[in-house]
Amino acid sequence: MNKKRRIAIVAGGYSSEYPVSLRSAESIKNFMNPELYETNKVIIEHTSWQVELADGTQVPVDRNDFSFTENGEKKRFDFAYITIHGTPGENGLLQGYFDMTGIPYSCCGVFAAALTFNKYACNHYLASFGINISPSLLIKKGDNVTPREVGEKVSYPCFVKPNDGGSSFGTTKVKTPEEFLPALERALSEGEEAVAEKFMSGTEVTCGCYKTAKKSVVFPITEVVSRNEFFDYEAKYKGAVEEITPARIPDEVAEKIKNTTSRIYDLIGCRGIIRVDYIIIGDEPYLLEVNTTPGMTGTSFIPQQARAMGVEMRDVLTEIIEDTIENTKAKKQDTTN
């Protein structure tokens, strides 16, 4: 019998999305095939990296080689499944660490992660390839941006949000110039940069995708109907939303979104599972953002889309893990030959 691979499910992080990350980690642990993998959660909190053992106790990670010691025995991980939403798991920092320690991991590499974590840079990069985006304005801490300037360059209503956040933390729908400065302060409480983005009225949808050496998979599209003013944290994680998979959109629009999602995956150089959010205006999809470590909680889109497609998340994760490990082995052989 082959020895089981040891998988680290890396969760936590430094951002407001910490609780979401822990819920995603629990779901991913349940999705893993127990016949193939032994799993441990690794919880990251600034200076503390802890491995959660089977009995619930925690021991520190040796960050020199991403190992840990249990009952006097040093144990190493074969693979890291990153499920940190926000820094350091979604912006390239953790990816660089795993590249240096030689641990295969589940998601995009350093460049793709850093690019997609910067919403403004990512959207404008993709716009250069003909992807539709909404007009937006980048605002940094210390910039003297006036409500009037935002109205002239973006118009009201607009969204003001952190440039590098997720789960809609710090995001406000701004209807009037008077609401802009408080919204900007809220967005900048989450990071160093904010984006003011034109509000576009349409049908909001999201589409997941992953690729391996053997296949390219684009999941069914989900239509997002929020009972709140927009798809905020409450809508995402407290059920104030209707999620319809497959989306109630014309076949030709669905095909356009699926093709665009697959193209974005390649243009950025993604790995693992991504999710791309759009808003449809008429019959044209406009990119909202690219998520390279999408949520995996019970209310998350990717598991819903997999069910609608008739595939098991257990099989999806197995494909990604095994494909990544094989690719890593092949690259190591190429560099030693």
N, C-alpha and C positions, 0 to 999 in steps of 0.2 A: 504493500500500500504506500502510495506517495505521501511524503510529508506535506501537511497543510502549510500554505503560505500564511505568514503573519502580516496582517493589514492594520495600519494605524489610521484611525478615523480622526482627523485633526480638526478640532473645533475650538470655539471661544473667540479670541481676538481682542482688539483694542477699541472697537467701535460700539455704537448704540445697537448694532445688530447681534451682539453677543448672545442674547436669549434665543434668537431665531436660529443661530448657528448650532446651539446645543440641541434644539428640537430636530434640526436637519440631521445631526449626527446620530441621534437615536433612531430615526427612520432608516438611515443608511445602514446602520448596524443590523436592523431587522431585515433589510433587503439582502444582505450578504448570504451567500451559500455556505452553511455551516459544514458541509461535507468537504469544501475546498479551502476554507479560510478560517483562521483564528483571528479574532478582531479585538483590538483595544482602542478605546477612545484616548486621545491625547488632548488635554485641555491646556490651551495657551492663554495666559493672562500676564501680559507685560513680561516681567522677569521670571515668572513661574511657568514652567512646562512640566505637566504631570501626566503620567500614564495611569489610567484607571484599570485596576486589576479585576479579575472575575468576582472577587468578594466585595468589590466596591471601594476598597482602600486604594490609595494613590501613592506612587513612588516617582521620584524625579527622573526626567529624561537626561541622559548624557548627551549634551548637544554637540560634542565632538564627532559623534558618529550616529546620532539619533537612535541610541539603544537604551535599554533599561535593565536593571538587575532585580530578579525575583527569586527569593529563597537562595541567594548566593550565586545564582546562575545568570550570566549576562545574555540578554536576548536582543536580537536585531530584527528590524522590520524589513519585509520584502517589498513593501509598497505603502505609499501614503495617499489616502483619499482625503483631499482638502475640502472641507466644508465650512471654512471661515468666510462669512460674508462681510467684506470690509477688510481693513488692514489687520494683519499682514498677509492674509491668505488670498486676497483678490487683486492685489496691486503689484505682484511680482516679487515682493520681498521673500516670502516663504519659498516661492519657486526657485529663486536664486540659491537659497540655503540647500534645498534638496538637490539641485544640480551640482553643488559643490561637494555634498556628502555622497552623491551617487545613488540616491534613493529615487526610484521611479514614482511618479505621482499622477494624479487623475486628471488634471486640468491643463489649461494653456500654459505656455512657457513664459519667461520673464517679460519679453517684449509685448506679447499679445495681452498679458494680464495688465501690465502697466498702461498700455494704450486704452484698453476698454474701461479701466477704472477711472480714467479721465474722460468724462462724458463729452465735453466740448471738443477735445482733441480727436476722440474716436469718431464722433459724428461728422466732423469736418474732413477727416481723412477719408471716410467712406463716401462723403459727398463728392470728393474728387474723382471717384469712379462711377458717378452717376446715380448714387443712392439718394432718394428724396429725404430731406431733413427739414425740420421746422426752423425758421429764423431765430437766432439766439444771440445773447451778449454775455461774454465772460467778464466776471467781476472778481477782483482780488481784494483781500483785506487791505484797507488803506486807500483804495481807489475812491475818488470823490465823484461817485455816480449819482446823478439826481433823478428823481421820479420822472421829470420831463424828458431827460435823455432816454430813459427806458421806453417811455411812450413813443418817442420819435423813431427809435431803432427797432423796437420789438412790437410795441402797441399793447394796449390793455383790452381784455384780461390777458394775463400771462402767468406762467409758473415760475416761481423763484425757488431754487433748490441747490443743495450742495453739489459741487462738481464731481465729487468723489464719494458720494454716499449711496445707500441703497435702502430698500424697504420703505421708501418715501419718508424716512426720518428727515426732519428739517425742511420739508417741502410745503409750500403754501401756494394756493391759487389766489393771485392778486387781481382784484377787480378794478381798483381805482388807484391813482397816484398816491393817495394818502396811506394806502396799505403797504406801499412798497418798502419803505425803510424798516418797519418792524419785521417784515418777511425776510429782508436781507440779513438782518441781525440774527434771526433764527437759523437761516441757512449757514451763515458763517460760524455759528456756534458748533457746527459739525466738522468744519475744516477750514482751509486757508482760501478756498475759492468757491464762488457761487456762479450759477448760470440763471439768467433771465431768459425764458423760452416762450415764444408766442403760443398762446392757447389755440388749439385747433379742435374744432367740433367734428366728431366723426365716430366711427366704430373702432373701439380699441381691441386689439387682438395680440396674441403672443404665440410664438412657434419655437419648438425645441428641435435640436439637431445634434447628432454625433456621427463621427466617422472613424472607421478602423481601416486596416490594410485590406480587409475583405469586403467591406460594405460601407455605404453611405445611407444614413437614415434621417429622414425629416419627419417629425411626428405630426399628427393631426393638429390643426390650428385651434386654439381656444379663444372664444369671444368673451370679453370681460365687460360685464354690466354692473357698475358700482352703484350702490344706493346712496353713497356719499357724493360730494361734489366732484371728486376724482378718486382714483384708485390709491387711497392712502393706506397707512399702516393698519388702521381699524378695518378697512375693507379687506386687506390682504390676509390678516391673521385672526380677525374676530367675526368673520362670516358676513360682513356687510356688503356682499357682492354675489352676483350670479355668474357662474362660469359655465359656458356652454361649449362642449367639445363633441363633434366638430363645429366650428363657427358657422353661423347662418349667413354665409356670404356666397356670391356667385363662384362657380367652379373656376372661371378664368382668373378671378382675383385671388382665390386660394392658391392656384398654381403659381401665380406671380410672386406671392409671399413666400411660398416654399422654395422657389428658385432663388429668390433674393436672399433668403436665410442661408441656403447652401453656399451661395456666392460670398456672402459676408464671412462665413466660416473660413473659406479659403483665402480671401483677401487679407484677413487678419492673421491667419496662420494658427487657427484654434486647434485645441486637442480636447478630448473628453466631451462632456455634454455642455452645450450652450443653450441659451434661450434669448430670442430676439423679440423685442416689443415694438409694435407698430400702432399707428392710427390710420384708418382708411378714410380718405376724403374722396368722394365720388367712387372711382374704381382704382385709385392710386394709393398704395401703401406708403406712409411716411415713417421713417425710422425714429423711434423714441430712444431706445438704448439697447446695448448688447450686454448680457449677463453671462459671465464665464464660470461662475460657481452658483448656479441657480438653486433656489431653495428646494429641499426634499422633505418638507414636513407633510403631515397628513392633508393639509390644505394647499399644497404646492402644485404648480402646473405640470411639471414633467411627469410625475407619477400618474396624474390624471390622463395626460396625453398617451402615455404608454398603455394604460388600460383601454383607452379608446381604440388604440391600434391593435390590441389583442396580444401584446407582448408583456412579459413579466420583467419588472425592474431587476429582479435577481439575475436574469439572463443578460440584461443590458449591462449591468455593472461587471459581471463576469467577463463579457466580451471586452469591455474597456480595460479592465485590469490586465487580462492575459495579453491583449494586443500591445499595451504599453510596455509590459515587462519584456516581451519578445523584441520590440523595437529597440528598447534600451540595450538588451544583450547584443543585438546586431550592430548597433553603433559602437559599442565597446570593442567588438571584434574588429570592426573596420579601423578603429584608431590604433589597435595593437598590431595589425598586419602591415 
